[in-house]
Amino acid sequence: MLLRYAAFITQRAFFEQALKKENCVKKPPFWSVLIGTGLGSGFSPIAPGTAGALLATIIWVILYQSVSFDALLLVTVFLIVLFTVVGVWSANRLEPHWGEDPSRVVVDEMVGVWIPLLAVPDQATWYWYVIGAFVLFRLFDIFKPMGIRQMENFKGGVGVMMDDILAGVYSLIILVGIRWVVG
């Protein structure tokens, strides 16, 4: 019995040493975690994707109230491009630690919901379009129709980001159509 325990301890120590050499035990990089989890919103125990999209929507509403409408459009496009690039980077850095497309990585939801927010008009009913952008994006993201699910076949961070980008584009198209019909 004592020999079995000694063998177990020796094997465990060897295994832990091997994991350390492969960087498997190492903590994920801080900046990758901060960006990938959408400033921590991805750690929400309930619906982390919705939490990330909600945080991005709140950030956008604060910007809507703070800057001119023309500046808001430019800032939104800048955020979409910037967070797409750093989102791919952070997802690639986090996959070895958390697995493929982990639910904690919600930077993709942030980018996805910012895309249909480009269709929000500068008028008194703007908040209805914000709600519509959020709801449409979440529906497309959850149900993944019309090729959205196939975007997940891309490898690494690109696959993490692409399905939400396409969900955002579909939501944008619908909101632009609604604006065209409503006037």
C-alpha positions as CSV (number, residue, x, y, z in Angstrom):
1,M,0.0,0.0,0.0
2,L,2.8,2.4,0.9
3,L,4.6,1.5,-2.3
4,R,1.5,2.3,-4.4
5,Y,1.1,5.7,-2.7
6,A,4.8,6.5,-3.3
7,A,4.4,5.5,-6.9
8,F,1.3,7.7,-7.2
9,I,3.1,10.7,-5.7
10,T,6.1,10.2,-8.0
11,Q,3.8,9.9,-11.1
12,R,1.8,13.0,-10.0
13,A,5.0,15.0,-9.5
14,F,6.3,13.9,-12.9
15,F,2.9,14.8,-14.6
16,E,2.8,18.2,-12.9
17,Q,6.4,18.9,-14.1
18,A,5.5,17.9,-17.6
19,L,2.5,20.2,-17.6
20,K,4.6,23.1,-16.4
21,K,7.0,22.5,-19.2
22,E,4.1,22.7,-21.7
23,N,2.7,25.8,-20.1
24,C,-0.6,24.0,-19.5
25,V,-0.8,25.0,-15.9
26,K,0.1,28.6,-16.6
27,K,-2.5,31.3,-16.1
28,P,-3.9,32.9,-19.2
29,P,-2.4,36.3,-20.0
30,F,-4.2,39.2,-18.2
31,W,-4.9,41.4,-21.2
32,S,-6.3,38.5,-23.2
33,V,-8.6,37.7,-20.3
34,L,-9.7,41.3,-19.9
35,I,-10.4,41.8,-23.6
36,G,-11.7,38.3,-24.3
37,T,-14.2,38.4,-21.4
38,G,-15.5,41.8,-22.4
39,L,-14.0,43.6,-19.4
40,G,-15.1,40.7,-17.2
41,S,-18.7,40.4,-18.3
42,G,-18.0,37.0,-19.7
43,F,-17.6,35.7,-16.1
44,S,-21.4,36.2,-15.5
45,P,-22.8,32.9,-14.2
46,I,-26.0,33.4,-16.2
47,A,-26.0,34.1,-20.0
48,P,-22.4,35.4,-20.3
49,G,-23.0,36.2,-24.0
50,T,-26.0,38.3,-23.2
51,A,-24.0,40.0,-20.4
52,G,-21.3,40.9,-22.9
53,A,-23.8,42.2,-25.5
54,L,-25.6,44.2,-22.8
55,L,-22.3,45.8,-21.6
56,A,-21.5,46.8,-25.2
57,T,-24.9,48.3,-25.6
58,I,-24.6,50.3,-22.4
59,I,-21.2,51.6,-23.5
60,W,-22.8,52.6,-26.9
61,V,-25.7,54.4,-25.2
62,I,-23.2,56.3,-23.0
63,L,-21.4,57.3,-26.1
64,Y,-24.7,58.3,-27.8
65,Q,-25.4,60.7,-24.9
66,S,-21.8,62.0,-24.8
67,V,-20.6,62.7,-28.4
68,S,-22.1,64.1,-31.5
69,F,-24.0,61.7,-33.8
70,D,-21.3,61.9,-36.5
71,A,-18.6,61.2,-34.0
72,L,-20.6,58.3,-32.6
73,L,-20.8,56.6,-36.0
74,L,-17.0,57.0,-36.4
75,V,-16.3,55.8,-32.9
76,T,-18.6,52.8,-33.4
77,V,-16.9,51.8,-36.6
78,F,-13.5,52.2,-34.8
79,L,-14.7,50.0,-31.9
80,I,-15.9,47.3,-34.3
81,V,-12.6,47.2,-36.2
82,L,-10.4,47.5,-33.0
83,F,-12.3,44.9,-31.0
84,T,-12.5,42.5,-34.0
85,V,-8.7,42.6,-34.3
86,V,-8.0,42.3,-30.5
87,G,-10.8,39.8,-30.2
88,V,-9.2,37.4,-32.6
89,W,-5.9,37.9,-30.9
90,S,-7.3,37.3,-27.4
91,A,-9.4,34.3,-28.4
92,N,-6.3,32.8,-30.0
93,R,-4.4,33.4,-26.7
94,L,-7.2,32.0,-24.5
95,E,-8.1,28.8,-26.5
96,P,-5.1,26.8,-25.1
97,H,-6.2,27.6,-21.6
98,W,-10.1,27.5,-21.8
99,G,-10.7,25.3,-24.9
100,E,-12.3,26.1,-28.2
101,D,-14.8,29.0,-28.3
102,P,-15.3,29.2,-24.5
103,S,-18.5,30.8,-23.3
104,R,-16.5,33.3,-21.2
105,V,-15.1,34.9,-24.3
106,V,-17.7,37.5,-25.1
107,V,-15.7,40.1,-27.1
108,D,-17.4,38.6,-30.1
109,E,-20.8,39.5,-28.7
110,M,-19.7,43.1,-28.1
111,V,-18.6,43.5,-31.7
112,G,-21.7,41.8,-33.0
113,V,-24.1,44.1,-31.2
114,W,-22.2,47.2,-32.2
115,I,-22.8,46.4,-35.9
116,P,-26.6,46.8,-35.9
117,L,-26.3,49.9,-33.6
118,L,-24.9,51.6,-36.7
119,A,-28.5,51.7,-37.9
120,V,-29.8,53.7,-34.9
121,P,-31.1,57.0,-36.1
122,D,-30.5,60.4,-34.4
123,Q,-34.1,61.0,-33.6
124,A,-36.5,60.9,-30.6
125,T,-37.3,57.1,-31.1
126,W,-33.6,56.1,-31.1
127,Y,-34.0,53.9,-28.0
128,W,-36.4,51.6,-29.8
129,Y,-33.8,50.9,-32.4
130,V,-31.2,50.2,-29.6
131,I,-33.6,47.6,-28.1
132,G,-34.3,46.2,-31.6
133,A,-30.5,46.0,-32.3
134,F,-29.9,44.1,-29.1
135,V,-32.8,41.7,-29.4
136,L,-32.2,41.0,-33.1
137,F,-28.5,40.4,-32.5
138,R,-29.1,38.0,-29.6
139,L,-31.8,36.1,-31.6
140,F,-29.4,35.6,-34.6
141,D,-26.6,34.8,-32.2
142,I,-28.5,32.2,-30.3
143,F,-30.3,30.4,-33.2
144,K,-27.6,30.9,-35.8
145,P,-29.6,30.7,-39.0
146,M,-28.6,31.4,-42.6
147,G,-24.9,30.4,-42.5
148,I,-24.1,31.9,-39.1
149,R,-23.3,28.4,-37.6
150,Q,-21.0,27.7,-40.5
151,M,-18.8,30.7,-39.5
152,E,-17.8,28.7,-36.4
153,N,-15.9,26.3,-38.7
154,F,-13.1,28.9,-39.1
155,K,-10.2,28.0,-36.8
156,G,-9.2,29.9,-33.7
157,G,-10.1,33.5,-33.0
158,V,-11.5,34.1,-36.5
159,G,-14.1,31.4,-35.9
160,V,-15.0,32.8,-32.5
161,M,-15.6,36.3,-34.0
162,M,-17.1,35.5,-37.4
163,D,-20.5,34.0,-36.4
164,D,-21.2,37.1,-34.2
165,I,-20.1,39.5,-36.9
166,L,-22.5,37.8,-39.4
167,A,-25.3,37.9,-36.8
168,G,-24.6,41.6,-36.4
169,V,-24.7,42.1,-40.2
170,Y,-28.0,40.4,-40.5
171,S,-29.4,42.5,-37.6
172,L,-28.1,45.6,-39.3
173,I,-29.8,44.7,-42.6
174,I,-33.2,44.2,-40.8
175,L,-32.9,47.5,-38.8
176,V,-32.0,49.4,-42.0
177,G,-35.0,47.8,-43.7
178,I,-37.2,48.9,-40.7
179,R,-35.8,52.4,-40.9
180,W,-36.6,52.5,-44.7
181,V,-40.2,51.3,-44.1
182,V,-40.9,53.5,-41.0
183,G,-39.2,56.5,-42.4
